[in-house]
Amino acid sequence: MAKANVSGKLNSTFEFTRTKRCAIHGELVAARVSHSKSSTFPEMNQTPSISVDLRSIVQIDNVKFRTFGSAASGENVFSCSWSEATLLHQTQNAQRDVLCAFTERHILRCYPAGSRIMSGNFDPSMAWSIGAQMVALNFQANDEPIWINRGKYLANGACGFIRKPDYLNNNGLQLLVEPILLLEITVLACSGWDIFLNERNPSMSPDTCICISLSGSKLDTESQMTSVFSSRAQTGPCAQPYYNETFNFQVFEPELSVLLITVYDKSAAWKDRFLAQSSSPVALLRPGIRLVPLYDKFGKYVGDHTATACVVIKVKQSTTRL
């Protein structure tokens, strides 16, 4: 009896919709609605029939496997999840080409260790270097791995999906024996530093230093630091840091690497005070003088409607391959 009532309500609703559309849009829409009415609603206990081929595409089981050999010889594609500890163990005991061959065929998801009770994160570079498709992070942490992750996924229009480099899928790791790119970053100056006046002591300007680092790849992990800029001026041109210092990086995997710029205040007696950060994929860097906007640890612009903090850098690139 309940099914009959539901069916009657659906039919009356359908006829009402048909009448309204006919009155507004004419008989063409009404004909389309009448045609769609012929489709029947499945019964509550009826299981829709799905093609076996279609189901094999859209359904991937999450399983555990014993050896990489068995994973390579198996018929089915599957996914698996590795904790931070498992990822570290596998990268220490298995060759990188073996791990990349595994992720070429199967889906790998990595996630932080359960022992991180403060919701910290691990460096995702190790997982990206072996072709892991998904690297889960604790986004509430807003720490350095999150900044690197945000910078990496600026690529491809910031849509959240990036294709893996071809060499991770085509056994091209043997080509990574020497740097592919010579990257030269010159930190020229900064602007908008009035924003960083010490909140506890507004008369004290920060003693600014800038860290330039490479992340995102197991082969490209290097950091270099500028000198410390100090000024008694609080506002105006004299309060803006000026460096003109050049740093050189040899990049093995520019398609994976991320350039991270972190700004600190060295005036604190016990610990460097974080001021701002910005990150970008190395592959997206363009040669020339560039204005790099700065963000706080939450990924929001540093500044307000009157001023925005930024770093002025000069980028030079040269390839080592003919």
HELIX and SHEET records of a PDB file:
HELIX    1   1 ALA A    2  HIS A   25  1                                  24    
HELIX    2   2 GLU A   27  LYS A   37  1                                  11    
HELIX    3   3 VAL A   52  VAL A   58  1                                   7    
HELIX    4   4 PHE A   68  SER A   73  1                                   6    
HELIX    5   5 GLU A   84  ASN A   93  1                                  10    
HELIX    6   6 ARG A   96  ARG A  105  1                                  10    
HELIX    7   7 SER A  125  SER A  129  1                                   5    
HELIX    8   8 GLU A  144  LYS A  152  1                                   9    
HELIX    9   9 ASN A  156  ALA A  158  5                                   3    
HELIX   10  10 ASP A  166  ASN A  169  1                                   4    
HELIX   11  11 LEU A  173  LEU A  175  5                                   3    
HELIX   12  12 TRP A  193  PHE A  196  5                                   4    
HELIX   13  13 PRO A  237  ALA A  239  5                                   3    
HELIX   14  14 VAL A  282  LEU A  284  5                                   3    
SHEET    1   A 3 SER A  79  SER A  83  0                                        
SHEET    2   A 3 ILE A 107  TYR A 111  1                                        
SHEET    3   A 3 MET A 134  VAL A 135  1                                        
SHEET    1   B 4 TYR A 242  VAL A 251  0                                        
SHEET    2   B 4 LEU A 181  SER A 191 -1                                        
SHEET    3   B 4 CYS A 310  THR A 319 -1                                        
SHEET    4   B 4 GLY A 288  PRO A 293 -1                                        
SHEET    1   C 4 GLU A 222  MET A 225  0                                        
SHEET    2   C 4 THR A 208  SER A 215 -1                                        
SHEET    3   C 4 VAL A 258  ASP A 265 -1                                        
SHEET    4   C 4 ARG A 273  PRO A 281 -1                                        
END                                                                             
